[in-house]
């Protein structure tokens, strides 16, 4: 019943967006939020990957099919898939700019990715050692951590909290037999959530990563208020991160940033004054940070779809154009024009294209030539050691 009530309002909102009538980000967020909220009943496992998706990759690996088998071996043979890994929890994780100082930063992110890696490996192999290793890692941190400090604390929290719920969802809802799952949930609510729940006015990749983490926590905790907060942040930040020509002469902005003049907007967009479809707020900074933001957009859209409210009709075009634009220039086949980042690009997109490419190309049948070349030429996609891991394994050609 609830889905039937949502669809007409969502369609109307999408039509208005395409027509360019929702030009004020505040109004767009308000109207859309009344149409789409958290699911009435959460789907588990439901952060990043669903049970049907996991069943698909399990069958592919068991059959020795490619590229999934190579991707599986990549994950299993990594340090994150090692059964001898020892957790390194800390009560206080201190992360300065670019993780300097790094007091537990790499350890925390690594253990979170490892827990997710082990959970996926368990699902595929049904080797209980992997599930027990994931539980060991999650229990060690939930018994220890109390805070994140220093300037990169919000981002560090977001990155780690993007991976923890992915692992926890598989272990709690498929493997089971996790006595301390409640304590882990308390950790997410009391240690991670307060650091990220209000978003950020920094570069867009910060808030998009926070949004991903908040959404995942909301699913694991089955907290509709937390989930709704993630989507409300996402609705404002995504249009402010990826430009479409239909936005007008200037990109959309987040109201709390007070980017109320062209000069301020250009400065925030890394000095870029020419706006073309697919450009992102951080394209002229570098493709690494741009990739973080694009990846988080794809992750939020995937989790939303799994939870039964498909946001691809509303935001899929921004994701498609962002992937296509960055992939075009990542390929380095043509001179960079002087109007684009003053003729200088810092490439290095990272292993972030599989999720969006699968959603838009495999499932929806949309041609994405440049993204396809980048995606297929870099398989199997590994991890960025922050919050992205093994997406060739989980999402390549996955129709589920």
Rosetta blueprint (number, residue, H / E / L):
1 X L
2 X H
3 X H
4 X H
5 X H
6 X H
7 X H
8 X H
9 X H
10 X H
11 X H
12 X H
13 X H
14 X H
15 X H
16 X H
17 X H
18 X H
19 X H
20 X L
21 X L
22 X L
23 X L
24 X L
25 X H
26 X H
27 X H
28 X H
29 X H
30 X H
31 X H
32 X H
33 X H
34 X H
35 X H
36 X L
37 X L
38 X L
39 X L
40 X L
41 X L
42 X L
43 X L
44 X L
45 X L
46 X L
47 X L
48 X L
49 X L
50 X L
51 X H
52 X H
53 X H
54 X H
55 X H
56 X H
57 X H
58 X H
59 X H
60 X H
61 X H
62 X H
63 X L
64 X L
65 X L
66 X L
67 X L
68 X H
69 X H
70 X H
71 X H
72 X H
73 X H
74 X H
75 X H
76 X H
77 X L
78 X L
79 X H
80 X H
81 X H
82 X L
83 X L
84 X L
85 X L
86 X L
87 X L
88 X L
89 X L
90 X L
91 X L
92 X E
93 X E
94 X E
95 X E
96 X L
97 X H
98 X H
99 X H
100 X L
101 X L
102 X E
103 X E
104 X L
105 X H
106 X H
107 X H
108 X H
109 X H
110 X H
111 X H
112 X H
113 X H
114 X H
115 X H
116 X H
117 X H
118 X H
119 X H
120 X H
121 X H
122 X H
123 X H
124 X H
125 X H
126 X L
127 X L
128 X H
129 X H
130 X H
131 X H
132 X H
133 X H
134 X H
135 X H
136 X H
137 X H
138 X H
139 X H
140 X H
141 X H
142 X H
143 X L
144 X L
145 X L
146 X L
147 X E
148 X E
149 X E
150 X L
151 X L
152 X L
153 X H
154 X H
155 X H
156 X H
157 X H
158 X H
159 X H
160 X H
161 X H
162 X H
163 X H
164 X H
165 X H
166 X H
167 X H
168 X H
169 X H
170 X H
171 X H
172 X H
173 X H
174 X H
175 X H
176 X L
177 X L
178 X L
179 X L
180 X L
181 X H
182 X H
183 X H
184 X H
185 X H
186 X H
187 X H
188 X H
189 X H
190 X H
191 X H
192 X H
193 X H
194 X H
195 X H
196 X H
197 X L
198 X L
199 X L
200 X L
201 X L
202 X L
203 X L
204 X H
205 X H
206 X H
207 X H
208 X H
209 X H
210 X H
211 X H
212 X H
213 X H
214 X H
215 X H
216 X H
217 X H
218 X H
219 X H
220 X H
221 X H
222 X L
223 X L
224 X H
225 X H
226 X H
227 X H
228 X H
229 X H
230 X H
231 X H
232 X H
233 X H
234 X H
235 X H
236 X H
237 X H
238 X H
239 X H
240 X H
241 X H
242 X E
243 X L
244 X L
245 X H
246 X H
247 X H
248 X L
249 X L
250 X L
251 X L
252 X L
253 X L
254 X L
255 X H
256 X H
257 X H
258 X L
259 X L
260 X L
261 X L
262 X H
263 X H
264 X H
265 X H
266 X H
267 X H
268 X H
269 X L
270 X L
271 X L
272 X L
273 X L
274 X L
275 X L
276 X L
277 X L
278 X L
279 X L
280 X E
281 X L
282 X L
283 X L
284 X L
285 X L
286 X L
287 X H
288 X H
289 X H
290 X H
291 X H
292 X H
293 X H
294 X H
295 X H
296 X H
297 X H
298 X H
299 X H
300 X H
301 X H
302 X H
303 X H
304 X H
305 X H
306 X H
307 X L
308 X L
309 X L
310 X L
311 X L
312 X H
313 X H
314 X H
315 X H
316 X H
317 X H
318 X H
319 X H
320 X H
321 X H
322 X H
323 X H
324 X H
325 X H
326 X H
327 X H
328 X H
329 X H
330 X H
331 X L
332 X L
333 X L
334 X L
335 X L
336 X L
337 X L
338 X L
339 X L
340 X L
341 X H
342 X H
343 X H
344 X L
345 X L
346 X L
347 X L
348 X L
349 X L
350 X L
351 X L
352 X L
353 X L
354 X H
355 X H
356 X H
357 X H
358 X H
359 X H
360 X H
361 X H
362 X H
363 X H
364 X L
365 X L
366 X L
367 X L
368 X L
369 X H
370 X H
371 X H
372 X H
373 X H
374 X H
375 X H
376 X H
377 X H
378 X L
379 X L
380 X L
381 X L
382 X L
383 X E
384 X L
385 X L
386 X L
387 X L
388 X L
389 X E
390 X L
391 X H
392 X H
393 X H
394 X H
395 X H
396 X L
397 X L
398 X L
399 X L
400 X L
